[in-house]
Amino acid sequence: MIEIGRLCVKLAGRDAGCKCVIVDILDGTYALIDGETRRRKCNILHLEPLKDVIKIKKGASHETIKAEFKKLGLEARETKPKEKTERPKKIRKKKEVTEETKEKRKDKKTKKESKKEKRKEEKKPKVKKDKKTEEKEK
């Protein structure tokens, strides 16, 4: 029942209720469709085949399908190809480094270093020294 050139009605999706033609069978479950719908891959379960068959070749262009639809009195969907535009390039902003900002950075570094030293001192366990250990150290 599903063959190239078979007229169908799309049951599911955005194009539901629109007539289409099977242009190519991709594998067991998918077919390439075109017509009143967008030209795209579609699940065969989402198509309701009609009794009409159009004589087209496998992978026919949109123009030939449009001509065949005119003969049947149907209108094919017209889509415009997307215009290719150049992607805008990112321009990095350069920060002005002044002497004041340099000094601030230095101050931050020294503050961080002093905080690290304090933490290290706090982490060191305080050991009580016995008389024997004191004698050994001497």
C-alpha positions, 0 to 999 in steps of 0.5 A: 500500500505504501509506495512511491507516488501514493497520495496520503493524508498526514494524521499527526504533527503540525501538518495534520490533515494535509495531503502529501505524496510519498517521494521516497521510502527511507527504511521500514518505518520512514518515508520522505513526503512532499506536497501540501506539507513540508518536505520531510521525513515522516513515520509511515504510521502517521500517514493515511494512504489514499487510492490515488497514485501519481507517476513520479520517480524516486526522489523527485524534486519539489517542482515536479511534485508541484506540477503533478499537484496542479494537475490534480487541482491541489496546491503544493506548499511553497517554501523559500530557502533560508537566506545565508547571512554571515555570522557576526564576529565577536569583538573583545572589549579591551579593559584599560589597565591603570596604575590604580587597578594594578595596585588594587590587584596587588592588595587583593593578592597580599590579603589572600596570602595573609589569610592562607597563612592564618589558616595554616597556623590554625590547622596546626595542632598544638602539642604539649611538650613533655620534659623529655622532648624538651631535653631531646631538642636541646 
